[in-house]
Amino acid sequence: MTAVINEERLSETFSALSNTTRRRILARLATGDANVNDLAEPFDLTLPAISKHIKALERAGLVLRGRQAQYRPCTLDPTPLAAVVT
């Protein structure tokens, strides 16, 4: 069962990484936390479109969203990438 769960997580990670926009979002988060508006700035996409990309990264476990009053920072979580390397 654990192998299946890990296999599913690995597939989710690769799926998230297969998109250029998502990789660019992760590259931005590698420099520090950011909110959705900050992450959307360099793209010619709507905020809902950027939010969908962030949600895909969250499902893969690559991004965590916090909550600090009205500020909802996104944070990179590189943990799932360790499974890719090993």
N, C-alpha and C positions, 0 to 999 in steps of 0.2 A: 504493500500500500504506500509506504514512504517513497519508493522509487517512482510510483505513478504521480504522486503529489509533486515531487521534484521535477519530473518530466513535464508536468503541466506548467509549473512555474517557469521552467527554462523556455518552454514554447512561448509563454506570455512575454517573457523578457525579450526574446528574439523578435517577436511580433512588434513590440513597442519600439525596438531599436531599428526596425526596418524602414521607418519613416524619417525622411530628412528633417522635417520640421521638429519632430520629437527629439532627434539627436541634437539639433541646435538649441532646443529648450534645455536639455540636459547639460550641454556645454555652458550655457549661461548660468545655470544653477551651480555648476562646479566653481564659479567665482563667488558665490554667496547666495543667500536667500533672496527671493523676489516675489512680488505679488503678480497677479494675472496681468494687470495693466503693464507692468514692467516687462514681463515676458512677451506680451503681444506687440510691444513697440516696434521691433525690427521687421515684423511680418506684415504683409498686405492681406491680413485675415481679420475676420470679425472676432470680437471677444468670445462669443459662443463657440466658434471654431477652435480657438486657442484652448478654451475650457475643455472641449472634447479631447484634444491632444493631451492635456494635463491629466484628465481622468484615465486615459489609456495608460499613461505612465504610472499613475497611482495604482491601477489594477495590477500592473507588473511589479509593484513594490519599489519602483525607482524614485518616486516622488512622494513626499509626505506633506500634507497641508496642515498648518497650525491654525490657531485661532487666538489672536491677541486683540481683544475688543473688536473693532471693525476691520482691523488689518488681518488678512489671512495669508501669511507667507507660505510659499512653497519651498521645500528643502530637498536637496538631492540625498537619496539614500543608496549608496553604491553596493549595499549588501548583495542584491541579486546578481550583480556582475561577477561576484566571486565564484558563483556556480558556473559561469561561462568559462572562466579561466581554468578551473580545476577539472 
